[in-house]
């Protein structure tokens, strides 16, 4: 942990205490993503034989971290530029801004599905897949064989 006047670096986060807009003497926390000064941003090159999911993992992890942290708009724009600068030397042909917009849209759609109105609609209009509706077509099993012989009859 590295501390300065009203700023601390904790794990991958920089927490700053800034004066608020009202200027009443209170300090408001502000967050930014912190990278060590020795961070190079070099990852698996596009020409390597690794799977594409491994090559893009650094980009998706950075975008998910960006979306999970409560950072300001200007900080998020700077972070998108940094993520794009990580993708370029590694040969990854990715538009980070578009990926961020898609993930934001996906998250907002996912949260809207959890609202009660959508759940009521989804359960009333649910159509099970055809494989769940197939009848049981096998013949019934025969009764199990008797282990003991039948009792003798009196005749």
C-alpha positions as CSV (number, residue, x, y, z in Angstrom):
1,X,0.0,0.0,0.0
2,X,1.4,3.3,-1.0
3,X,-0.1,6.5,0.6
4,X,0.2,10.1,-0.4
5,X,-1.6,13.3,0.8
6,X,-5.2,12.2,0.1
7,X,-4.6,9.2,-2.1
8,X,-3.8,5.6,-1.6
9,X,-3.0,2.7,-4.0
10,X,-4.7,-0.5,-2.8
11,X,-4.3,-3.6,-4.9
12,X,-5.4,-2.4,-8.4
13,X,-7.3,0.6,-7.2
14,X,-6.4,4.2,-6.5
15,X,-8.6,5.9,-4.0
16,X,-8.5,9.7,-3.8
17,X,-10.3,11.9,-1.4
18,X,-11.4,15.1,-3.2
19,X,-13.3,18.1,-2.0
20,X,-17.0,17.9,-2.8
21,X,-18.9,20.3,-5.1
22,X,-20.5,22.2,-2.3
23,X,-17.1,23.1,-0.8
24,X,-18.2,22.6,2.8
25,X,-15.0,20.9,3.8
26,X,-16.1,17.3,3.3
27,X,-14.0,14.9,1.2
28,X,-15.6,12.6,-1.4
29,X,-13.9,9.4,-2.5
30,X,-12.9,9.1,-6.2
31,X,-11.6,5.9,-7.7
32,X,-9.2,5.0,-10.6
33,X,-7.5,1.9,-11.8
34,X,-3.9,1.6,-10.6
35,X,-1.1,-0.2,-12.5
36,X,2.4,-0.6,-11.2
37,X,5.0,1.5,-12.9
38,X,6.6,-1.7,-14.2
39,X,3.4,-2.8,-16.0
40,X,4.2,-3.4,-19.7
41,X,0.8,-4.5,-21.1
42,X,2.4,-7.3,-23.1
43,X,0.3,-10.4,-23.4
44,X,0.0,-13.4,-25.7
45,X,0.7,-12.3,-29.3
46,X,-1.9,-12.8,-32.0
47,X,0.4,-15.0,-34.0
48,X,0.9,-17.5,-31.2
49,X,-0.8,-20.9,-31.3
50,X,-2.8,-20.3,-28.1
51,X,-6.6,-20.4,-28.4
52,X,-8.3,-17.0,-29.2
53,X,-10.0,-17.0,-25.8
54,X,-6.6,-17.0,-24.1
55,X,-5.4,-14.2,-26.3
56,X,-8.4,-12.0,-25.6
57,X,-8.5,-12.8,-21.8
58,X,-6.4,-9.7,-20.9
59,X,-8.8,-7.4,-22.8
60,X,-12.0,-8.9,-21.3
61,X,-10.6,-9.0,-17.8
62,X,-9.7,-5.3,-18.0
63,X,-13.1,-4.4,-19.4
64,X,-14.9,-6.3,-16.7
65,X,-12.8,-4.6,-14.1
66,X,-13.6,-1.2,-15.7
67,X,-17.3,-1.9,-15.5
68,X,-17.2,-3.3,-12.0
69,X,-15.5,-0.3,-10.4
70,X,-17.3,3.0,-9.6
71,X,-15.0,5.3,-11.6
72,X,-15.8,8.6,-13.2
73,X,-16.6,9.1,-16.9
74,X,-13.3,10.7,-17.7
75,X,-11.4,7.9,-15.9
76,X,-13.3,5.3,-17.8
77,X,-12.5,7.0,-21.1
78,X,-8.8,7.0,-20.1
79,X,-9.0,3.3,-19.2
80,X,-10.6,2.4,-22.5
81,X,-7.7,4.1,-24.3
82,X,-5.2,2.2,-22.1
83,X,-7.0,-1.1,-22.8
84,X,-6.9,-0.3,-26.6
85,X,-3.2,0.4,-26.2
86,X,-2.7,-3.0,-24.6
87,X,-4.6,-4.7,-27.5
88,X,-2.6,-3.0,-30.3
89,X,1.0,-4.2,-29.6
90,X,-0.3,-7.7,-29.0
91,X,-1.8,-7.8,-32.5
92,X,-5.4,-8.1,-31.2
93,X,-7.8,-6.5,-33.7
94,X,-10.4,-5.4,-31.2
95,X,-12.4,-2.2,-30.8
96,X,-12.5,-1.8,-27.0
97,X,-15.0,1.0,-27.1
98,X,-17.5,-1.2,-28.9
99,X,-16.9,-4.1,-26.5
100,X,-17.5,-1.9,-23.5
101,X,-20.8,-0.7,-25.0
102,X,-21.9,-4.3,-25.7
103,X,-21.1,-5.4,-22.2
104,X,-22.9,-2.4,-20.7
105,X,-25.9,-3.2,-22.8
106,X,-25.8,-6.9,-21.8
107,X,-25.6,-6.0,-18.1
108,X,-28.5,-3.6,-18.3
109,X,-30.6,-6.2,-20.2
110,X,-29.7,-8.8,-17.6
111,X,-30.8,-6.5,-14.8
112,X,-34.0,-5.6,-16.5
113,X,-34.9,-9.3,-16.8
114,X,-34.7,-9.6,-13.0
115,X,-37.6,-7.2,-12.6
116,X,-41.0,-8.8,-11.6
117,X,-42.8,-7.7,-14.8
118,X,-40.4,-9.6,-17.0
119,X,-40.5,-12.8,-14.9
120,X,-44.3,-12.9,-15.0
121,X,-44.2,-12.6,-18.8
122,X,-41.5,-15.2,-19.2
123,X,-43.2,-17.8,-17.0
124,X,-46.6,-17.2,-18.7
125,X,-45.1,-17.5,-22.2
126,X,-42.8,-20.4,-21.4
127,X,-42.7,-23.2,-24.0
128,X,-40.7,-26.2,-22.9
129,X,-38.2,-27.7,-25.4
130,X,-39.6,-30.6,-27.5
131,X,-37.4,-33.1,-25.9
132,X,-39.2,-32.5,-22.5
133,X,-42.6,-33.2,-24.1
134,X,-41.7,-36.6,-25.6
135,X,-43.7,-39.5,-24.2
136,X,-42.1,-42.5,-22.6
137,X,-42.1,-45.0,-25.5
138,X,-40.4,-48.1,-24.0
139,X,-42.4,-51.2,-23.0
140,X,-42.9,-51.6,-19.3
141,X,-40.4,-53.9,-17.6
142,X,-41.6,-57.5,-16.8
143,X,-42.2,-58.3,-13.1
144,X,-39.1,-59.5,-11.2
145,X,-38.7,-63.3,-11.1
146,X,-39.6,-65.0,-7.9
147,X,-36.7,-66.1,-5.9
148,X,-38.5,-68.9,-4.1
149,X,-40.4,-71.7,-5.9
150,X,-44.2,-71.4,-5.5
151,X,-45.6,-73.3,-2.6
152,X,-46.8,-76.9,-3.3
153,X,-50.5,-77.4,-3.9
154,X,-52.3,-80.0,-1.9
155,X,-53.3,-82.5,-4.6
